[in-house]
Amino acid sequence: MTGPALSVRGLRAGFPDHPDVLAGIDLEVPRGGLVAVLGASGGGKTTLLRVVAGFHPAAAGTVELGGRPVAGPGLHVPPERRRIGLVPQEGALFPHLTVADNVGFGLSRRERRGSRVAEMLELVGLAGFEERRPGELSGGQQQRVAVARALAAAPELVLLDEPFSALDAGLRSEVRDQVREALRAAGASAVLVTHDQQEALGCADLVAVLRDGRMVQTGTPQQIYREPADLGVARFVGEAVVLPGSLRNGCARTPIGMVPVASANGSGADESGSVLLRPEQLRASADPHAAGSATVREIVFHGADTTVVVELGDGLRVRCRQPDVPDVRPGDPVAVTVHGQARWFPETR
């Protein structure tokens, strides 16, 4: 079967007091792919998931699952006929049922008697847990059972609604990796909605950034991070160092000196705007001749790397994230150097 697992075109949806929660969404999920919809809390991510699942009506636009229309003008296929698996935020397992019964809940009696439940538990790394009840499992194990249940009926699409948000940071990373591996091993197509940038960048094949009811950028995690569509995306998907600048012949004059700019045109005329750098592109090093222009204000050791907060002229501060522990202290003058190229954003008028 060819074509995307999910195709959303011009989707509009909302509520009587807020009709444009989704204001013309386009989204495509390739077969076997994991797409993360990334947006701020309250930005419409869950509404999008509910429309795709069939729990909320679309005001306009279309939704197709595997090339089959399920929502559109005069059409609303009910949730139970959409062949969608859902993994909610906290698993939502039935506490009175065993793990095996939870996984097999949506299967026919014949399927429950077969090997499907055992296969799904093997897939999520929980073989041998069949007779336990949810209360005997950790939070991470419960989420993996929820994934096994979602995959058991071989759905057209799996929807994951911030499934790791209730887990602590260390466990969240481990469970996220296990879930991603299980989805890929099953060849499942999936949509993950999240407000966690690291989760989206580290987990998905594609990331779609949702803002004010619209998809403002869709691309690979690398594209979203390195080539953001605008400064709003840049600030949302990671730490951003944004400096005022004046562009001329492919370089920008900034408070830290001349910075090479990616994809800048060769115009000889000055152009005002902003440069975007990531903290890992900046290095602070001791420089007694930098007195008065760049001064260390704070040093934060993270273990694997170190953040040096440097104050430039006019009180402007930048964060330099470097793999070493620099031989500087708060109050020391430093030089700030740039590794790689900056992104340029012209001043909007």
C-alpha positions in Angstrom: 0.0 0.0 0.0 1.4 3.4 -1.0 0.6 6.9 0.1 0.8 8.5 3.6 -0.6 6.9 6.7 -2.3 10.2 7.6 -3.1 13.2 5.5 -4.7 16.3 7.0 -5.6 19.2 4.7 -6.9 22.6 5.6 -8.2 21.4 8.9 -10.2 23.9 11.1 -11.7 23.0 14.4 -12.5 24.6 17.7 -15.1 25.4 20.3 -18.0 27.9 20.5 -15.9 30.4 22.5 -12.7 29.7 20.6 -13.5 28.5 17.0 -10.0 28.8 15.6 -8.1 26.4 17.9 -6.9 24.9 14.6 -6.9 27.5 11.8 -6.0 25.6 8.7 -3.8 22.6 9.6 -1.8 20.6 6.9 0.0 17.5 8.2 1.2 14.3 6.5 2.5 11.2 8.3 4.5 8.8 6.1 3.9 5.1 6.5 6.0 3.7 9.2 7.0 7.2 10.3 6.8 8.9 13.7 5.8 12.5 13.5 6.0 14.8 16.6 3.6 17.7 16.7 5.4 20.2 18.9 3.7 23.2 20.5 3.1 25.2 23.6 0.6 24.0 26.2 -2.9 25.0 25.2 -1.9 25.5 21.6 -4.2 22.9 20.0 -2.2 19.8 20.0 -4.7 17.6 21.8 -7.6 19.1 19.8 -5.7 18.0 16.6 -5.4 14.5 18.1 -9.0 14.3 19.0 -10.1 15.4 15.5 -7.9 12.8 13.9 -9.2 10.1 16.3 -12.8 11.1 15.6 -13.6 12.4 19.1 -14.0 16.0 18.0 -15.7 17.3 14.8 -13.8 19.1 12.1 -15.3 22.5 11.1 -13.6 22.4 7.7 -10.9 20.5 5.8 -10.3 16.8 5.4 -8.6 13.9 7.2 -7.6 10.7 5.4 -6.2 7.5 7.0 -4.3 5.3 4.6 -6.0 7.1 1.7 -9.5 6.6 3.2 -11.5 9.8 4.0 -12.7 9.8 7.6 -13.5 13.5 8.0 -14.6 16.2 5.6 -17.6 18.1 4.3 -20.6 16.0 5.3 -18.4 13.1 6.5 -17.6 12.0 10.0 -16.5 8.4 10.5 -16.9 7.4 14.1 -13.8 6.6 16.2 -14.4 2.8 16.4 -14.3 2.6 12.6 -11.1 4.5 12.1 -8.6 1.8 13.2 -6.6 4.1 15.4 -4.6 3.2 18.5 -4.4 5.7 21.3 -1.8 6.1 24.1 -3.1 8.7 26.6 -0.9 10.7 29.0 -1.1 8.2 31.9 -1.8 4.9 30.3 -5.4 4.7 31.4 -5.2 0.9 32.1 -8.0 -0.9 33.7 -6.8 -1.5 37.3 -8.9 -4.6 37.9 -7.6 -6.4 34.8 -4.3 -8.2 34.3 -1.7 -6.9 31.9 -2.7 -9.6 29.4 -6.4 -8.6 29.6 -5.5 -4.9 29.2 -3.5 -5.6 26.1 -6.1 -7.8 24.6 -9.1 -5.7 25.6 -9.9 -4.6 22.0 -9.2 -7.9 20.4 -11.7 -10.6 19.4 -12.0 -13.7 21.6 -10.0 -15.7 19.0 -7.2 -13.2 18.9 -7.0 -13.1 22.7 -6.6 -16.9 22.8 -3.9 -16.7 20.2 -0.3 -15.4 20.5 -1.0 -11.7 19.7 -0.9 -10.5 23.4 2.3 -12.3 24.1 3.8 -10.9 20.9 3.0 -7.4 21.9 4.3 -7.8 25.4 7.5 -9.2 23.9 7.7 -6.2 21.6 7.6 -3.7 24.5 10.0 -5.7 26.7 7.4 -7.0 29.2 7.2 -10.7 28.4 6.3 -12.6 31.6 4.2 -9.8 33.0 0.9 -11.2 31.7 -0.7 -12.0 35.1 0.4 -8.8 36.9 -2.0 -5.9 37.5 -1.3 -2.3 36.7 -0.9 -1.4 40.4 2.1 -3.8 40.5 3.9 -2.0 37.7 6.1 1.1 37.6 4.8 4.2 35.7 7.1 3.4 32.8 5.9 -0.2 32.6 2.3 1.0 32.6 3.0 3.2 29.6 4.6 0.3 27.7 1.6 -1.8 28.4 -0.5 1.0 27.0 1.6 1.0 23.8 1.2 -2.8 23.5 -2.5 -2.4 23.8 -2.5 0.3 21.1 -0.5 -1.9 18.8 -2.4 -5.1 19.4 -5.2 -4.5 16.9 -2.7 -3.5 14.1 -4.1 0.0 13.8 -3.8 2.3 10.8 -2.2 4.9 13.0 -1.1 5.2 16.7 -1.7 8.5 18.5 0.4 9.3 21.5 -0.9 12.2 23.7 2.1 13.4 25.7 2.6 9.8 27.0 5.8 10.5 29.0 4.8 13.7 30.8 3.9 12.0 34.1 7.3 10.3 34.3 10.4 11.7 36.0 13.2 13.0 33.8 15.5 9.9 34.0 12.7 7.4 33.4 11.1 9.5 30.7 14.2 9.2 28.5 14.4 5.4 29.0 10.7 4.8 28.3 10.7 7.1 25.3 13.5 5.1 23.7 11.8 1.8 24.4 8.5 3.0 23.0 10.2 4.4 19.9 11.9 1.1 19.3 8.6 -0.8 19.8 6.8 1.4 17.2 9.6 0.9 14.7 9.8 -2.8 15.3 6.0 -3.0 14.6 6.3 -0.9 11.5 3.7 1.4 13.0 2.8 4.9 11.8 2.5 7.3 14.7 1.8 10.9 15.8 3.3 12.1 19.1 2.0 15.4 20.5 4.3 17.1 23.0 5.4 20.4 24.4 8.8 18.9 25.2 11.4 20.1 22.6 14.0 17.5 23.5 11.4 14.7 23.3 10.3 15.8 19.8 13.8 16.3 18.5 15.2 13.1 20.0 12.3 10.8 19.2 10.7 11.7 15.8 11.5 11.2 12.2 9.7 14.5 11.4 8.7 17.4 13.6 5.7 19.7 12.9 5.7 23.0 15.0 2.2 24.2 15.9 1.7 27.8 16.8 -1.5 29.8 17.0 -3.5 27.1 15.3 -1.2 26.7 12.3 1.8 24.6 11.4 4.6 27.1 11.0 7.3 24.6 10.0 7.6 20.9 9.3 10.9 19.1 8.8 13.5 16.7 10.2 14.6 17.4 13.7 17.9 18.6 12.3 16.2 21.1 10.0 13.9 22.4 12.7 16.8 23.0 15.0 19.4 24.3 12.5 17.2 26.0 10.0 14.2 27.4 11.9 11.6 29.2 9.8 11.6 32.2 12.1 12.9 33.4 15.5 9.7 32.1 17.2 10.5 28.6 16.1 14.2 29.1 16.9 13.5 30.1 20.5 10.9 27.3 21.0 13.0 24.4 19.9 16.1 25.1 21.9 18.3 27.6 23.6 18.8 30.6 21.3 21.3 33.4 21.3 19.7 36.2 19.3 21.9 39.3 18.6 21.2 42.5 16.7 23.2 42.8 13.6 23.9 44.5 10.3 24.5 42.3 7.3 26.9 43.1 4.6 28.5 40.7 2.0 27.6 37.5 3.9 28.8 38.6 7.3 26.9 40.3 10.2 28.4 42.9 12.5 27.2 42.0 16.0 28.1 42.8 19.6 30.5 39.9 19.6 32.1 40.9 16.3 31.8 39.8 12.7 29.8 36.6 12.3 29.5 34.6 9.1 25.9 34.0 8.1 24.5 30.9 6.3 22.8 31.5 3.0 23.1 35.2 3.1 23.0 37.0 -0.3 26.0 38.9 -1.6 24.4 42.3 -1.4 26.8 45.1 -0.6 24.2 47.2 1.1 23.8 47.1 4.9 20.7 45.2 6.1 19.5 45.4 9.7 18.2 42.3 11.4 19.1 39.6 13.9 21.5 36.7 13.9 20.7 33.4 15.6 23.3 31.2 17.2 23.1 28.2 19.5 25.0 28.3 22.8 27.1 25.3 21.7 28.4 27.5 18.8 30.0 30.0 21.3 33.2 29.7 23.3 34.4 31.9 26.0 38.2 32.1 26.7 40.4 34.2 28.9 41.4 37.5 27.3 42.8 40.3 29.4 42.4 42.7 26.4 38.6 42.2 26.4 38.2 44.2 29.6 35.0 46.2 29.5 33.5 44.5 26.4 32.9 40.9 27.6 32.8 39.8 31.2 32.0 36.4 32.8 28.9 36.7 35.1 28.2 33.0 35.8 29.6 29.6 35.3 27.3 26.5 35.5 28.9 23.0 35.3 26.6 20.4 33.9 29.0 17.4 34.0 29.3 16.7 30.2 29.7 20.4 29.5 29.7 23.9 31.0 27.7 27.0 30.4 29.5 30.3 30.7 27.2 33.4 30.9 29.0 36.4 29.5 27.8 40.0 29.7 28.6 42.2 26.7 28.1 45.9 26.4 24.8 47.5 27.3 24.0 44.7 29.7 23.4 42.1 26.9 24.1 38.6 28.1 24.9 35.5 26.0 25.3 31.8 27.0 28.3 29.9 25.8 28.0 26.1 26.2 31.3 24.4 25.8 32.6 20.9 26.3 35.6 21.9 28.5 35.7 23.7 31.9 37.3 27.1 30.9 40.0 28.6 33.1 37.9 31.7 33.9 36.0 33.0 36.9 33.1 35.4 37.3 34.3 38.9 36.7 37.1 37.8 34.3 37.3 39.5 30.9 36.9 37.0 28.1 36.8 36.8 24.3 33.8 35.2 22.7 34.4 33.3 19.5 31.9 31.7 17.1 32.0 28.2 15.6 30.1 27.7 12.4 27.6 30.0 10.8 24.7 32.0 12.1 21.2 32.1 10.8 20.1 35.6 9.5 16.6 37.0 10.0 16.0 40.4 8.3 14.3 43.1 10.3 10.6 43.0 9.6 8.9 46.3 8.6 
